[in-house]
């Protein structure tokens, strides 16, 4: 009986951690909008944003630039500045 109780406690702990991680990936109330982040990216040469999401405290995603290559980016959610802009390998 004790092992069943321990199993339920373990499952509950895992579910609590998983739900906390999901909550952390939501845009903050004080963030620039996704549309504003995309406008910044267009100004930096992105012709198409294929993926953008809130992750680890910033806007993050992938897109194509004028050179036809796929890039990975991060956009600061407060200033709107691009903090990562690298070719995606």
Steps between C-alpha positions, in 0.01 A plus 500: 500500500785738582654450152170597334484816712860586406417446132206743520713758678765466228244537222352809668845657528573436132166651399565810712840552342359450149221753556749756634714461187198558277408815692851640457459499122226764490565859390510742790249782533781752448638335184485646151244317290585216265405731210746766624775237523425392142521861379844529660606180324374627162708812553804277557459322166264214583270432206304227675463405868420128506488457878474740792417424863560619853778290650748548784413867549518618139339467158675216318460347160616434147465670167640564158707804411557675169801274435262200490655337806319383812587692819432457867419812704424634848326833556514679835137528614547842662730694267410320177870461414617186326737322739573193287514482122681188375481268204308188603703188423 
